[in-house]
């Protein structure tokens, strides 16, 4: 398979994400990235409704006639002409199209042809099904997933078999859909945004699974949409919204830990995902030559080995009560939360600084995995072990009699409890 560079560039910002970016600024960004040695570029029809792909294609036509760059783009939305203007789906004054979700066989082929034309390339290195997942689609999730499994996935396989693309995968920001798809189909790669960062470790178990399966992972959103990008200076965003007090507190503790080693927080955030053996590349979104220069400098910062356990330790200083009133933390060292209000499947739960949808309903008084747990791991409640896992559990999973054993039950057999024994 094609080797992916350690550092890539996400192109959503040059698709006019949140603000208008001129053609000149977009080109200056791409030229700076090329001159800095960046040779992997990720795009999507959704980014400016074709604008980011067009701008990237123009630069590559001028700077990369030999096709040296590695390029990934995405399918799952068709672009339909529209007269609408202004801000749409977060993109400002972008190209005159409206994105419409469609994961069917013919739609995937049509979307791929459109991307290929905008990018000016006959062959795409990596094609990703974009934004599948229950959090994204709500009640329509099952229909979109069915369309992909029954049609879109086959179209991607056919394109790969024909040599039109080098690898196939998904580009998402939800952990659960990755596990769901890996249960059904083979994927070459996963691009996962915002779920394996200094602040959000909710993909830890998924990455372990990917390492076992040989699925390569690209991490997007290493700064969690900005909060880790500026040493906590200026207006801050976490997952595209204002951060909660809990998230701000965690970010400050991470920053303080970095300060003890004279390391900029953004440098640690950028390099953190690359420490995992399943991760082959990290792709921050960039706009402006200054952001390109900052990124290259951050990647080059030498980080001491002692930094990483210090960062992990800083996150253990969590509050006793979670933002979500359905779950409480009884002790800072606990790896389970206690359900104090009934949880339904699909409910969004806080986890390791981020969120994850509950996979099943959970009753009051029961335990929920605070982090990914593996078979054999001790279950910590009130700061002490109460049992061990008999099966793996993802962050947000119900920890109950079917995937754990109690130390009390296992150490007090029926014989031992009988009179006279």
KANORBEL-V648904 format. One record per helix or strand of 2 or more residues. SS is the DSSP state (h for helix, s for strand). FROM is the first residue (numbers start at 0). TO is the last residue. If there is no record, write none. Layout:
ss=SS from=FROM to=TO
ss=SS from=FROM to=TO
This chain:
ss=s from=6 to=9
ss=h from=11 to=14
ss=h from=22 to=34
ss=s from=39 to=41
ss=h from=50 to=62
ss=s from=69 to=74
ss=s from=76 to=80
ss=s from=86 to=87
ss=s from=90 to=91
ss=s from=96 to=100
ss=h from=104 to=118
ss=s from=123 to=129
ss=h from=133 to=160
ss=s from=164 to=171
ss=h from=174 to=181
ss=s from=188 to=192
ss=h from=203 to=212
ss=s from=215 to=219
ss=h from=223 to=225
ss=h from=244 to=259
ss=h from=264 to=274
ss=s from=278 to=284
ss=h from=288 to=299
ss=h from=304 to=314
ss=s from=326 to=327
ss=s from=335 to=338
ss=s from=347 to=350
ss=s from=353 to=356
ss=s from=366 to=368
ss=s from=377 to=380
ss=s from=383 to=388
ss=s from=397 to=398
ss=s from=403 to=405
ss=h from=406 to=410
ss=h from=413 to=416
